[in-house]
Amino acid sequence: MRLNPPRFDGTGEYAAAEEWLASMSAKLVLCRAPEQDMVELAEQQLESGARYWWDGARRSYVGEEVKIPWEW
């Protein structure tokens, strides 16, 4: 959290989502987050519409118990 990771609420165009993802990726690499934890760490920065979308997409795609790789 000391790196002040960006929050994302799902508003904006495609470019806003891409910018958030690039910024999160850079911060996760900088803090040497293990790849198997990157998705769960990034999830904590989602809010509002982005959180609702992610929760639904995650459940419908692979189920709650499966770890999604960062590359996806």
Secondary structure, 3 states (H helix, E strand, C coil): CCCCCCCECCCCCHHHHHHHHHHHHHHHHHCCCCHHHHHHHHHCCECHHHHHHHHHHHHHHCCCCCCCCCCC
